[in-house]
Amino acid sequence: MGKHSSAVTRSNTTKTNRRPVYITAVGLLVLAIGGVFVVRSFGSEAGADGILGGKACSDPTQVKLTAAPELQPALETAAKSLSAKGGKDGVPCLQFTITGTPAAKVARELASGTGERPDLWIPDSSLWVSQADDGESVPTIAVPSVASSPMVLVGQGANFADTSTWLRAFGGAQPALLDPLGTSPGALALLAIQSERQKTSTSDTEVNTVVVPLAQRLGSMPKPYTDVNALFGRAAQDGSTIIVPASEQAFVKYQEENPEGGLKAVMPGTGTLTLDYPIVVTARTDTSKASDAGKALGVEMFEDAASQARDQAGFRDQLLGQLSGGRGVGEIEQLPKPNGEAINRILGSWSKLSLATHSLAVIDVSGSMSEKVGNKTRMQLTIEAATSGLSLFPDTASLGLWTFSSNVAKDGADYNKLIPIKPLSPKQRKTIGNVLKAQKPIPNGGTGLYQTAIAAVQAVRSDYDPNAINSILLFTDGKNDDPGSADLEATIKTLQSLNNPDRPVRIIALGMGPDINPEELNRLAQATGGRAYIAKDPGVLRQVFIDALQNR
């Protein structure tokens, strides 16, 4: 903070559209940059005629404030009002430079030490405060909230068959999520699914069944969603099944501009999380002066003029009072606010799930796969699960296919290389599906597990994709029974020797049926840094497959 005089000015900075990435995973990239508003704060005296005049506050304290762009107009109103009071009745003499900048960009710059550091910061959500840690200090909150807006679901009425929970609403429609790694509404939508579990008995599997395919679909897009109004436009199209998690404020403003849009906003029955717009002290020096300036501005935000401007802009007050004129969703119930650990875990998981996939599916076709479970063979159930699992992968994923049984190949190897790893174009997807359906168990074929595991790791390593998660999805119903192969200890040593921490290739083993040796499968997977999943009933293999993707 410093002192000088300045005229009232307004300018605009340029806009960029680079993909934001979660800071604790791999850093936050730049979003759009808003405008700048400078207000000169004048002291004044009341003359005999009642007109303010006299000596101006000629030496104001300069305060650089960066705020969420949508709140900037209301802040300008408060800053103007505060400027008229500056220098009298104990009101500090202040000059604000207000810049509208999305929270993700500010958090990235604060954490990395790049860009010009503001004295005060008003992100749209306090969840960003912990992400702005530069290793020396975490910014402190001077005012917990100067405005608020609850998260809602926006779409056509027909798409809200079940809004009892966030998870059920997501599962019954097509969620179009703003990027959770760079926008507060996107992040809060995911966090709401987790927070409501304190009120429900939802299992990890139920959550993963909805979230994993969503992350695979949205996370694979070259450019994630960052424009909420564009998503509202898509949701309003005839026949659209899209629902958009968004702030009530964004919906209210869109509805005012598009009264015939046909969209409605719904709050799930479990409650919601809110954008809270705190005033955060980010100055390195004169932190007490910055804090005092923030508190003064916070007080002014609750005065009549600024409160009216805030309400007109679609924001609630800090106590979540309802909007005027019956706008929005009315009374709300709040979900438990997630802590920093939960935020890091959930968004870190999304970041991992969003990475591209470069995988080889390896399917057991040994003789025991002909045994029946109910009316279907293990082979049939495995193929159904693998085919269903194939639908979880986006077109940007790359996938290949092998089968294995003892001495199954013409050269005596325990594995057949059927389809090389390639992007899942419609042709590749159809080819894998057709080849899968054609597989039959080999009579009296043994389970050539060890040799196959080593060969699969070597194959994926030779075709390594540095921009993806490289893995082997190994489906089997038994333990190794190829007498010609190396033993378990030798196999594990070989797999460990192939490890490269900078280029990991992990085995994700999916075992099924009563003949599985869990210890053997776990040791094989763990030797590569992977994990084994055991399904005694092959009928639940799809759920196991989803869990495997969640923990890849």
C-alpha positions, 0 to 999 in steps of 0.5 A: 500500500502507498499514498498518491493522488489519482483521477477517476479512470476505467480501463479494460485488460485483455481476455485469455482462454487457457485451461485452468488446472487445480493448483495442488495437482499441477497449478492454476492457469489463466482464465478471463481478466475483467476491468479496472475501476479506480476511485479517488476518495475525497474528504469533505466539509458541509458548507452553510448551504449544505453542499459538500465542498471544502478541502479534499482528502489530498493524500489518500491511502491507495488500496489495490483490490482484486475481486470476482468480476460479477461483484465489481459493480456493487463494489464500485457503488460501495467504493464511491459511497466510502469515498464521499465519507473519507477523511471525516467522522473516523472514516479512513481516507482511501483510494481503491483500484478495483480490478475484476479477475477470476479467483483461479487466476489470482490464486495461481499468481499469489501461490507462484509469486507472479503478477502484481500482488493486490492488497485485498482480494475478494474471490467468489469463494473462500475455497480459493484462500488455501490455494493461494499459499505461496509457501510463506503465508496463507492470506488472512480473511478480514471480512468473512462475506460481503455477498453470497449466492447459493449453488443451484441446478439450472435446466428445463423442468423435465430434466428434474425427475429426482432432485432429492440429492445432488447425486440423484439429480446428476445421475438422472440428467446430463450435467454440464459442469463448469471446470471444477479445477478453475471455477468455483461453481464447478468445484462446489458442485462436486463438493456438494455431492460429497458434503450431502453424504453426511445426510445420506447413506450414499456409498463410494460406489454410488458416487463413483458410478456417477462421478467417474463417467462424468470426469472421463467425459468432461475432463477429456475435452480440449477446452473445459466449460468456463462460460456459464451463459453459454451452458444456459443457452445449450440447456434452453434448446429444445429437447436438451437434457442438460442441467447446469450447476451454477450460482443463483446470481448467474441464473437470475441475471440470465433469466432477466436477459432471457425471460422466455428461456424456459429454464428453472433453478432448483436446489436439491433437497439435501441443501446446497453450498454457497459462494461467499465472497470474503475480503482477503488480505493479501498485502505483504506489508502494511497488512493492518492498514489493508485489513482496516481498509477491507473492513471499512469497505465491508461495512459500506457494502451493507449500507443502503446504496451498496446493498441495493446494488448488490441485490439488483445484481442478484447477490444475497447478503452475507446471511443468505437473505432472500432476493427481492421480488421473489427472484431465485430459489427462495429459502435455502438449507446449507450443506456442511462446508468442506474443509481444506483437506476435503477440497484437496482430496476431491478436486485432486481426484477429479484432476487424476480422473480427467487425465487421458487414458492409454491402456491395454485391456487383457482378458482371461480366456482360460478354460475356467471362464466357461463355468456358469454363474447363474445363467451366464458363463464367467466369460459372458459376464466378463465380456459384458462388464468389459463392454460396459466399461468401454462406454466409460472411456471418452473418444480421446482415450486410447485402448488396445486388447489382448487375451490370455491363456496358457500357450494360446498363441501360435508361438507358444506364448500365453497371450494373444495380441489382438488389437493395438492401443489406439485412440477410441475412434468410432472404428476402434471402439467398434472393433474392440466391441466386436472382438470382445463379443467373439471371445470364447473360453479355451477348453482345458486352457490354463491361466498364464497370468505371470508371463502375460503380466510381464509382457503387457507391462513391457508392451505398454512401456514400449508405447508409452504416452507421457501425457496420459495414465498408462495402465493394464486392465487385467481381467482374470478368474483364477491364479497362475497355473502355467507350469512353464512360467516363472514363479511368483517371486521371480515374476514380481522381481521382473515387474519391479525391475521394469518400474520407472517412477517418471514413466509409470505403467500400472497393473489394475487387476480385476479378479472375479470368481471363487478361484481367485488368489487375492494375495497373488493378484495383489502382489502382482499389481502392487509390484507395478504401483497398481491395485487389485480388485476382487469380485467374488460375483462377476455380476458386480464387475462393472462396479469394480471396474468403476472403482478401479478407474477412480483409483487408477 
